């Protein structure tokens, strides 16, 4: 008995020790990211100072560290980054942001690509990481991923098809938003537009995507009026691995993708490759698509001073779209409801669009990063792009739309068009499909030099050189059984019998040259960071027309027209303490008008009245940062004078016509608020509110109008625009997001977006002076998206199942509206309302399920 009692007395202390240790042990959770890009840093080392407790971060940068230490100081290390020590009082380490070492490739890349740094660069910015893209993208495109960002409105675009998405920022359309991929501008050199279908496949290889609203921190001579979108892709990744994924969704959506990165070898080599195939029927009827994407990067660290990086990507695709809007009642009466699309038909028993788009724009760039010495570096990029493709549409929209298999809501009977062509006298086509092509060749060079003149002052200088050739022509895409199309558009061959692929209608080249440079000084001392930047550029335009002018006509090749533009901007950020910061920026710049404003009516005689657009912008901002809460408040005001732009508008016979607007003035001002709050461990709440006041300031005396064959069809005016609200985007937007990590392996999320104060765009051609009201205002609406991520092990590999439902409640809403005016009788003024406006409905409920295996 005595022996048993002794044993018990010996065991009790041991049990007490075990229980004490168990209760004393705690789990500290957090996440390690790049301070500039907010990108997760997988494989980072996290340890408790003075102990052997430590872990490495997961693929998404998160970690769970168990320790018995009472007073914990975390030591965080990652290759190419500065070590950081953080004192932790509780169990939530929050987001730990590591700064890249000045000698690291990542720091040079960020510097060379105009990335803004939080609490340092004095601009309003938001960053979307690859983790968010993977978990939230589903069937959404690049612009839609930014829809919860202040000042941003993104939709599937007017066509509603794959890659037709569009974006507005602070009321400005994409033509006036600078979009860059790895620091290289991708806006069309003639129109300024961005065609997102060309970059759809990049979501799989994007490290991060940052929006800089307003003036932005661009270190190239790019005058961004509304803001800048900067996309960074993978390059010399320190992490080795990749993924394969398969997604399925509504309307036969399917996406197969893979990515592979070698990591940085001991000999300094690294490569990344990725590819995908995406297809589906589209949410609206007749919008089937098939798209591919590819990406590669090969990098070589030559030595501690030199690194070369070769990157190439492309996304060939074909998708159905729409060219015809309708009034609300027209959709209401359709058996298909808002899914109705009049621009597709049946041919030989198979679906066939009569409104489509096909394009392929491969781009290759060679980057050289040179750390000259401890105080200076040089980043240089040479790039080339070759685009080929265009749209697809009928030669006579009324003929096609009146030839249907049944009533007006049934598909177009293309076989009937074929029968008419077969019986047509002399084989001339009655109806056929044509294409407006916009091929191009684009070459450029960017180089940025940075020099630390003193401990606190850096000088940056750079050049931006570009050459662009836009090749524009109309061509026969499908004769639909006819032998030829009689074309008289070429004065050098007026009775040409065109076959499939032959050029008809118009054929011209637009040549654009760009030579720009910038000089910027950056001052940093203690809590203050300030900069002053000067930039100048010369834009040259020239037009060559092969159809409208005889071969010996000296006007066949226009004179070269030059526009000198410049910009001056400056700003400062002051960190009051670890929690509070304020910033301000101010800028003025003049930019060249777009190509169509210089060569009006597609003639080779330059417009002598074309002049630079003038923009004055300033902004004030406040930021708050703590471990659990961060937020920003921004006030902005931008005035824009002598604006010029071209709009595509529906004509009398449902075919688009175009209007050149010159000398327009506008005011864009507003306030933006956004926040991120982690009330408890595993729960994150985000939100934003953006309230704008965007107004046209003046009237226009005369508007030039031309058709799809680039023929002038008349003028309209005066256009009384003064005082009207800028349309095409809601001026009030709000968002709330909730992400809840139920366990280490299971996450759910909800995103709510609200849109209000949405004024219709208006057609300058039919905006009557004797109108009784302003253009119709689109009803307010809200959308809810849900997401879930479940992580698990598959054959020893990290895998996840991702589920997304967008527009959960299948809300019917109008995403794009064009105001129209009608009058009840001749004695009453013209009015704009819901009954006579032309609209596109937004996409209804959609779902996607993705299996992703990381290796």
Secondary structure, DSSP 4 states (H G I P E B T S, - for coil): -HHHHHHHHHHHHHHHHHHHHHHH-EEEEEEEEETTT--B-TT-EEEETTSS-EEE--TTSEEEEEE--SSEEEEEE-TTB--EEEEESSSEEEEEEEPBPTTSHHHHHHHHTT---TTTS-SEEEEEEHHHHHHH-TT--GGGGGTTSTTEEEESTTT-STT--EEEETTB-GGGEEEEETTEE-S-TTT----GGGGGGGGGGEEEEEEEETT---SSS---SSEEEEEEE--S-SS-EEEEEEEEETTTEEEEEEEEE----TTSEEEEEEEEEEEE--SSTT--EEEEEEEEEEEEE-SSSEEEEEEEEE--EEEE-----B-HHHHHHSTTGGG--SSEEEETTEEEESEEEEEEEEEEEEEEEEEEETTEEEEEEEEEEEEEEEEEEES-HHHHHT-BSSSTTSPEEHHHHHHHHHTSGGGB-SS-EEEEEEEEEEEEEEEEEEEE-SSSEEEEEEEEEEEEEEEEEEEEEE-TT-SBEEE---TTSTTEEE-TT-EEEEEEEEEEEEEEEEEEEEEEETTEEEEEEEEEEEEEEEEEESSSS-TT-GGGBPPPEEEEEEEEEEEEEEE-SSSEEEEEEEEEEEEPPPHHHHSGGG-SS--TT---EEEEEEEEEEEEE-SSEEEEEEEEEEEEEEEEEEEEEE-TTSSEEEEEEEEEEEEEEEEEEEEEE-SSTTEEEEEEEEEEEEEE---BS-EEEEETTS-EEEEE--B--TTPBP-SSEEEEEEEEEEEEEETTEEEEEEEEEEEEEEPEE-GGG--TTBSSPSPEEPPEEEEEEEEEEEEEETTEEEEEEEEEESTT----EEEEEE--B-SSTTS-BB--TTT-EEEEPP--EEEEEEEEE-
